[in-house]
Amino acid sequence: MNLRAAWSLAALALLSMAAVADPPPDDSGDASDAEQKKAERKATQQRLMDVSCRDEDGRPEGWLDFTHSYLSRRLCEPAAWFDGFFGDPRTLEENPVGSFIRLRNAARWDQDEGWQHRVSVRANLILPRLSERVRLLVARDEDLEGDFADTGAFDDPENRTRLGLRFLASERTRSRFDIDGTVRVSSGSLNPRIRGRYRYIRGLTDRTLGRVTQSAFWEREDGFGLTSRLDWEWLPDRDRLLRWSARGTWSEASDGIDWRTGLVSFRQLDTRSAIRAEVGAWGYTEPRFETEEYFAAVRYRRQFLRHWLYYEIQPEHAWPKDFDTGERRSDWRLTFTLEIQFENERSRRHRLRQYLDDEGNLEAWEDEPIPVDAPGDRVEDPVLDDPENGEPDPEEDAGGG
């Protein structure tokens, strides 16, 4: 994948902004005042990077902790600089930048294709000084679409890392509308994309809900396109989740509609481990309706050694169609994944509040991993609690999410 190219683009963009950030002083003005303002701005940006990206626990003792702390700081600093460039220094201490980055290193054995390897980055960086509604994104195409991981080929050359910004135009109890602009390197050139996405959630019973998501996008390579998605979820308790999803995408470059459907069961075993089971299928509708693959997979995920270090083991059995022979094969697959999370204190506390209820003790979770997929206090979601399922109060607009 072109991960290095994506980060290079990010660095180039920041250097470009730095180059134009400080226009030459007006000949009629005082050059010393301009230099003083420039120095003050740089000092503010440096202070912001220190506040947002410093290690709250002090200098780590072990080489593993030291390496993780160093990389966390280096990955956080570009976002903090970007935020500080547009920001108000008066809010410096109140809303430090929130950074959450997941680096996944996966190796898969396929009965038909042998061993394959993939490295991916998933990042969601909050830029409060620019706006609480703005996110800096680094993710693969599949991650931007939702919960369908590893769609298609494991090493699909067209599924590259994207870099861009997301703006939360509106977020309420039952609805959300966001706009994102991203770019990826494809075939040696940039492939920009602009997308608008609307999501509406409605409680069906006191433990089930439905979600409808509609997206419209334009991409340089694929042209205009539409994606529709439907989800049904059952949340029996805070540690279990059952979800059925179906998604279809049409674009000017596609043959009909590319579709996928799946049933996922998630079970949190304890604070350090979970199991995710999924059965599903994917295919397309043109030139005729075809199911390209059926599959069944079980993923075991566990945190070990540190709260930011995880491993996953996923056995899978698939029935892909061989379009040369027209026959359907039977393939076994096995995937091993190592995940490293980089996160500052603001982001970690935000994710803890999402999982814990109002009376949860955040300090007690200082060295504990945060469940990623468990419903947590979503079982007490206002969408499910409202028997009338009426429209939300306009004053409930959440603003930053």
N, C-alpha and C positions, 0 to 999 in steps of 0.2 A: 504494500500500500504506500501511497505518497505522503506518509506522515511527516517526514522531514520537510517536504516541500510546503506542507500546510503551515508548519511552525515558521518556516522561512518567510512565508507571506506575511504572517503575523508580525514577525520582527521587522520586516521591510516597511509594513504599514506604520508601526510605531516610530521607526527612524524617520520616515517621511513626515509624520506629524511633528516630530521633534525639530525637523529642519525648518518647517514653516511656522512653528509655534511662536517664534520670537522675531517678528519683523524688525528691520533696522529702524532705529529711532528717527523721528522727524528732525530734519535739519534745523527747524525753528524751535525745537524743544531742547530740553536739558538732557544731554547724553548721560550724565551721572544718575539722573532720576530713572532713566530707562534701565541702566545697568542694575540699580538697586532693586527695581521691581522684578527684573529677571532673576536676581539672586534670591529674592523672597519667594518667588514662585517655585524655584528649584528646591529651596529649603522646605516649603510646604509639601511638595511632592515626595521628597525624601522622608519627611516625617510621617506622611500617610503610608508609605511602604513599610516603615518601621512598625506603625500601629497595627496595620492590617495583617502583616505577614510574620511578625515575630513569634518566637516559640514561647508560649505562655508558661511552660514548665521549666524554662531555663535550659542551659546547655545539656544535651543528653550525654550519658556516659558510654553506652555501647556503640560500636561502629554502625550497627543496623539503625539505631535511633538517630545517630548523628547524620548518616547519609539521608534518611527520610526527612529529617528536619531541614537539611540544606536544600534538598530538591523541592520541598514544600514552599520554602521561601522564594526560591528562584522561579517557580511556576506561578506564584501569586503576584510577584512584583510587577510584571507587565500590566496586569489588570489594574493593580493599584495605581500605577503611573497614569494609565489611560483615564481612570476615574478622577484622579487628582487634577489632571489637565483641564477637565471640564468643571471641576467641582468648586464648592464653596468652602473655604478653610474654616469657617465658623462651625461647621458640623463635623470637623475632623475626628473628634473623639467619640461622637455620638453614633455614627453609622459606618464603621470600618468595612471595607470591601469584603464580601463573602465569596470564598472560593471552594469549590468541590470538584475534584478531578479524579477520575478512575482510569488507571492504566491497566489494561488487560492483555496478558500474554498467553495465547492459546495454541495448543498443539492438538491436531486431530488425526486419528488413524481411520481410514476408510477402506473397507474391504475391497473396493473396486479401484480406488485411486491412490492408496497408500497413505504416507504421512504428509500432512500439510501444516503450515505454521502461519499465524497471524498476530499482529500487534495492533491494538486499537486504543484510542483515547476518547473518553467521554468527559466533557467539562461543562459546567454551568456556573458562570461567574456573575455574581450580583454587583452592580455598579451604582451604589446608592447616591453618590454625588452627581452622577449624570442623571439618574432617575431610578427610583425604586422599581419602576416598571421595565427596566432594560436589563437584558441578560447577554453576556458574551458567551457564545456557543462554540465548542469544538467537539464534533461528533461525526460518526459515519452516517451515511444516508439512512440506514435501517434504524438507527437510534432516534433520528429526528421524526420518524414516522410513528413511534409508539413502542409497544411491548413485544413486537415480533422480532426477536433476535435471530441472527443467522439465517435470514430468509435467502433462499437460493443457494448458489454455490458458496462454499466456505471461503474460497479465495477469489471471489468475483472481482475482476479488475475494474468494473464500473462502479463498485461500491466503495468509494474513496472517502477519506476524511474531509469534512466541510468545516469552514471557519466563517463565523458571521455574528450578527446581532439579532436578538429577538425583543420585540416590544409588546408588552401586555397592554393592549388597548382598553380592555374591559375584563374585570374578573369579579363575579358575584357568586352567591351561594350555589346557583344551579347552572350558570353559564360563564363562558370565557371566550374571549376573542383575542388572538395574538397575530402579529405579523413578524415574519423573519426574513432577513436577507442574508444569504450564505453564498460561498464560492468554494469550488474545489478544482483541483488540477486534473484534467482529463485529456489524454492523448497529447500531452505536451502543451495544452492551452487552458486558459481559465474558463470554467463553466459556471457562471453565476445563476442564482435562482432566487426568485421572490415568491413568497407564499403567504396567503392569509388563511387562518384556520379558526373555525367556530365550533365550540363544543357545548352541548346541552345535556344536563343530567336530570333524571326524574326518578324519585323513589317509587317503587312498585309495591313493596310491602315494607314491614319494619326491619327487614334484613336483606332485601334485594333492591337493586336499582338498575336502570337502563341508561346508557350513554350513547348519544349520537354525535359524530364528529364529521364535519364537512370541510374540505380544504380545496382551494383553488390556487394554482401555481403557474408560473412561467419560468422556463429554463431554456438556456440558449440552445442546447442540443435537442431537447424533447419538445420544445415549444410549449403551448398552453396545455394544461391538464387539470383533471379533477380527481380527488380521492374521497371516497365515502367509507365510513367505518361505523359499525354497530357493535356495542358491548352489552353484555348482561352479566351482572355480578351478584354473587350471594356471599354474605359475610356472616357466618354463624357465630364467630367470636373474634377477638382481637388477634388471634394467631392463625386463623384459617381464612382462605379466600378461594372461591371457585369462579372462574371467568370464562365465558364463551365470547369469542370475537370473530367478526367477519369483516374483510376489507377488500375493496375493489378500486383499482386505479386505471384511469384512461388518460392518454395523452396523444398529441398529434403524431408522435413517432411510434406509438404502440400498435400492436395488432389486437384490436378489440380491447378487452378489459383483463388486466392482470389481477388475479384474485388470490386470497388466502383466507382460510378459516381454521380455528383451533379451539380446543377446550383445555384450559390450564387449571390445575389444582395446586395450591401453595399451602404448605404446612410448616409453621415455625416449631422446631423440635425443642429448642431452648434458646437462650440469648446468643449462642455462638453457632448454631447450625440450623439448617432448613432443608426441605425437600421440595422440589418443583417437578410435577409430572405434566406432560402435555401430549395430546394426540391431535393430529390435524392433517391438512392437505393444502396444496397450492397448485395453480396452473393458470390457464388463459382461455379466452373465449373465441379467438380467431386464429386461423381460418375456420376452425371448428372448436367446439368446447372440448378441452383436454385437461385432465388432471396430471400434471407433470410428476407429482410425487405425493405419496402418503407416508406418514411417519409417526412414530411413537418414541418418546424420550423421557428419561428420568434424570434430573440433575440434583446432585447432593452438594451443598455449599456449606463451608465451615470457616470460621475465623480461627486463626492460630497465631501464637507467639505475641502479636500486637493487635490492638483494636483496629488497625488500618491494613491488616494483611489477611487475605482470604485465598482459599483454593476451592476449585470446583471439579467434580468428576461427573461426566455425563455419558452414560451408555445410551445408544439410540439404534433403533431398527427402522429402516426406510425401504419403501418399495417404489423406486424411481422408474420412469418409463424410458426404455432405450428406443430413441426415435429412428435409429438405423434399422433395427430389426422389428420394431413395433411391439416387442415383448417387454414385460415388466420384470425388472430384476429384484433381487432380495439382498439388501446390503446391511451389514453391521458396521456401526461407527462408534468410536470412543474418543471423547474430547477431555483434555486436561487443561485447566485454566488457572493461572495465578493472577490475582488482582491486588494492586496496591492503590490505596486511597490517599490523596493529598487534600487536606482540608484545614481551614483556619477555624478559630473559635466561634466566630459569628455564624458560619455555615453549619457547624456541628450543633450548636444550640438551636438553630432554626429547625434542623431535621429532627432533633430530639423532641421539640414541642409538637411537631407533626405526628410523631408516633405515640408519645405519652399523653395521658389525659391531663387536665388542668392541675391535678394534685400530684402529678409525678415529680419525683425528686431528681432534677437534672444533675446535681452534684454526685449522686449515687451512681450515675452512669459514666463517670469521668473516664474510666478505663475499660468500659464495655462497648462492644460493637453495636451499631444501630441497625436494626432490621431494615432491609431495603424494600422488600415486597410485602411484608405483613401489613394487614389493614390498620393495626393499632387503634387509635381512637376514631377511625372512620366508621366503626360500628356504632358510634354515637353521633354520626353525621347529621346535621340539621335537615338534609334532604330526606333522610330516612325517618327522622323524628317528627316531621311535619305531616300529620294525617291528611291535611287539606291539599298539600302539594301545590299551594298557590304560588303566584309569582313573588319573587324576593323583593323585599323593600329596597328602593333605590339607594337608601342610605347604607345598605350592607356592602356596597362596593368595597372590595378588599384592597384595592390599590396595588400593593406590591406583591401579593401572593405569598 
